[in-house]
Every structure is written in C-alpha cells, then in structure tokens.
Amino acid sequence: MEFNPDCRECPRLAEFLDTVKDKNPNYFCKPVPSFGVSHPQLLIVGLAPGMHGANKTGRPFTGDFAGILLYQTLFKFGFSSAARSISADDSLSLIDARITNAVKCLPPENKPKTIEVLQCNKFLSHEIKRIQDKIIILSLGKIAHDAVLMSLNLKKSHYQFSHGARHELSREQILYDSYHCSKYNTQTKRLTEAMFENIFLNIKKEMEK
C-alpha cells in the first residue's frame, strides 16, 4: 500500500502524536514520509522517527543525534549533497539513495509494539517492491532488519541480524545490516564511525560490481 501521510491506524501512536502536538504545536507530529530519490540504488531503513528529530522536522534522521553520523557518512560516500541535514526545507538532497523507517510515526520511548511494526509494514513493502532495478537495502538495527524481511515475506530464521552482515534476498535485492546510529550506540562505542563507514565502503564496492 502506498504511504498515507494521514494514517492513524495505530491507536496508541495516533494518541501519542496528539499529546506531543499539544505540547509542541510547531512539531510535525504526523507519519514521516521517506526522503530521497524515487528509484534509489540504496534504501536505508531506520526504526522510527525520533521525538525531537524527524517527528519535529518531518524528515528522517533530521534534527537529532542519530542523524549526525548518518548524513556525514552519506556525504562522505557520495550519497548526499551535504554532510548535515538541518530541516525538511534545507537544500540537502540525496544521490541514488532514499531513507525510510520501519514505523512511520513516533512511538512512546522510541519503542514500537510488534503490532505497530506489522501495521506499518505495508508501506515499507510497497516502497521496496516498486523499485524495479537492483537495490541494496541497509537496515539500521534488528527491528528494521526484521521489517524488511517481513515486507518481502521472507523467514527471519534464514537471515540472522548481525552488524556487517550481507544477505542475498534475491538476484536484485541485497540486504546489509548495521547497528543503529543512535546516541546510545555511538557513545558507548557499540557502533564507531569506522564500523559504520566500513558498511558503506562495502556497499560502494557492491555497486561497482
């Protein structure tokens, strides 16, 4: 199903967005659309909008800590026109890339329930399946990894998540895994800049084959 910017099918999330909007009238507080080119070579799948990031700005990974490493890495490897994403109306554009989330709405404590991931999965499924050419998908975290597999009706047991893993989903679809570039993961060094850049180095090599 094509993305619905007015979706309110998850009662808990819809109610939470209303509460956040009341406290922050200038925040986006709606399902956050994907960002980037329509037919990318690289599709990045995150978890969900952050409270003071995408939920505020309306652009994935924009306005919070998680986007700092992502956008500077995208820029370094030629996927972005700038190293910082400031707002949804700045001049930044993505090159051969697109960013989306497993869950389009801000969840309480940044923890979506399984039923909410399932409910939102139809949008991710539509997004992936409409890309006709060869596509590399980068999942940021296990929830994103599982959501990608769900969207393609693939068994989780056949594709185990681990940082740096590469999975051939089909002749035209390759899935790479990375730990999420969250503040917690980067500050605890679970994910370092070098580790993240190495994923992108492998993706660039994959594209050159």
C-alpha positions in Angstrom: 0.0 0.0 0.0 1.3 3.5 -0.9 2.3 5.7 2.0 -0.6 7.5 3.7 0.6 10.8 5.3 -2.7 10.9 7.3 -2.6 7.4 8.6 -4.0 6.9 12.1 -4.4 3.1 12.1 -2.4 2.6 15.3 -4.5 4.0 18.1 -1.6 4.2 20.6 0.6 6.0 18.2 -2.1 8.4 17.0 -3.0 9.3 20.6 0.7 9.8 21.5 1.2 12.1 18.5 -1.8 14.2 19.5 -0.3 14.6 23.0 3.1 15.6 21.7 1.5 18.0 19.3 -0.4 19.7 22.1 2.8 20.3 23.9 4.8 21.2 20.8 2.5 23.0 18.3 5.3 23.6 15.8 6.3 19.9 15.6 5.5 17.8 12.5 3.7 15.1 14.6 2.4 13.0 11.7 3.6 9.9 9.8 7.0 10.9 8.4 7.5 10.4 4.7 10.5 8.8 3.1 13.2 11.1 1.9 15.4 10.8 -1.3 15.1 9.7 -4.9 12.2 7.7 -6.1 14.2 4.8 -7.5 17.4 4.5 -5.4 20.3 2.2 -5.6 20.5 2.3 -1.8 17.5 2.2 0.5 18.2 2.9 4.2 15.6 1.6 6.7 15.7 3.0 10.2 13.5 2.3 13.2 11.0 5.2 13.7 11.0 9.0 13.9 12.8 10.5 17.0 10.8 12.7 19.3 12.9 15.8 18.6 14.3 14.7 15.3 12.1 13.5 12.4 8.9 13.9 14.5 9.8 17.6 14.8 11.2 18.3 11.3 9.3 15.9 9.1 12.4 14.4 7.5 14.0 11.1 8.6 17.1 11.4 10.8 16.9 15.2 10.8 17.2 17.2 14.0 18.5 14.6 16.4 21.8 12.9 17.3 21.1 9.8 15.2 21.3 11.8 12.0 24.7 13.3 12.6 26.7 10.2 11.8 24.3 9.0 9.1 24.3 12.2 7.0 28.0 12.8 7.3 28.7 9.2 6.2 26.2 9.6 3.3 28.1 12.7 2.2 31.5 11.1 2.5 30.5 8.3 0.2 28.7 10.4 -2.4 25.1 9.7 -1.4 24.2 13.2 -0.1 24.8 16.8 -1.3 25.7 17.9 2.3 27.1 16.5 5.5 24.3 17.9 7.7 20.5 17.6 7.5 19.1 20.6 9.3 15.4 20.8 8.2 13.0 19.4 5.7 13.3 22.6 3.6 17.0 23.0 3.5 18.9 22.5 0.3 20.2 19.0 1.0 19.4 16.2 -1.5 20.2 12.6 -1.6 22.0 11.0 -4.6 20.9 7.5 -5.6 19.6 7.0 -2.1 16.5 7.0 0.0 15.8 6.9 3.7 12.7 5.4 5.3 11.6 3.9 8.6 10.1 0.6 9.7 7.5 2.6 11.6 6.4 6.0 10.3 5.1 7.5 13.5 6.8 8.4 16.7 6.4 5.6 19.3 6.5 6.3 23.1 10.0 5.8 24.4 11.0 5.1 20.8 9.8 1.5 21.2 7.1 0.5 18.7 5.0 -2.6 19.6 5.1 -5.6 17.3 1.6 -5.0 16.1 2.5 -1.4 15.1 5.5 -2.6 13.1 3.2 -5.1 11.4 0.5 -2.5 10.7 3.1 -0.1 9.1 4.8 -2.8 7.2 2.5 -2.5 4.2 4.0 0.9 3.4 7.6 -0.5 3.5 6.5 -3.4 1.4 5.1 -1.1 -1.3 8.2 1.1 -1.2 10.6 -1.8 -1.7 8.6 -3.7 -4.3 8.0 -0.7 -6.5 11.8 -0.4 -7.1 12.4 -2.3 -10.3 16.2 -2.2 -10.5 18.8 -3.9 -8.4 18.6 -2.4 -4.9 20.8 -2.5 -1.8 19.0 -2.2 1.5 20.7 -1.1 4.6 18.8 -1.9 7.8 19.8 0.1 10.9 19.1 -2.2 13.8 17.3 -5.5 14.2 13.8 -4.1 14.1 14.5 -2.6 10.7 16.1 -5.8 9.6 13.1 -7.8 10.6 10.7 -5.3 9.0 12.5 -5.6 5.7 12.2 -9.4 5.7 8.5 -9.1 6.7 7.8 -6.8 3.8 9.2 -9.4 1.4 7.6 -12.4 3.1 11.0 -13.9 4.0 11.7 -16.0 7.0 13.7 -14.4 9.8 15.4 -17.7 10.6 17.1 -17.7 7.2 18.6 -14.2 7.6 20.1 -13.6 11.0 20.8 -10.0 12.0 24.4 -9.1 12.9 26.4 -5.9 12.3 28.2 -6.0 9.0 26.2 -9.0 7.7 25.3 -9.2 4.0 22.3 -11.2 2.8 21.2 -12.0 -0.7 17.4 -11.8 -0.6 17.1 -12.2 -4.3 19.1 -11.6 -7.5 18.0 -8.0 -7.4 17.9 -7.3 -3.6 20.9 -7.3 -1.2 20.4 -6.5 2.5 23.2 -5.2 4.7 22.9 -4.9 8.5 24.3 -2.3 10.8 23.7 -1.3 14.4 21.5 1.7 14.6 23.4 5.0 14.6 21.7 6.1 17.9 23.2 8.3 20.5 23.4 5.3 22.9 25.2 3.0 20.4 27.7 5.7 19.3 28.5 7.0 22.7 29.0 3.5 24.2 31.2 2.6 21.1 29.0 -0.3 20.2 29.0 1.5 16.8 32.0 3.5 15.9 32.5 5.8 13.0 34.9 3.4 11.4 32.5 0.5 11.8 29.7 2.5 10.1 31.9 3.7 7.3 33.1 0.2 6.6 29.5 -0.8 5.9 29.2 2.0 3.3 32.6 1.0 1.8 31.3 -2.5 1.2 28.1 -1.1 -0.3 30.0 1.1 -2.7 32.1 -1.9 -3.7 28.9 -3.9 -4.2 27.5 -1.2 -6.5 30.6 -1.2 -8.6 30.4 -4.9 -9.4 
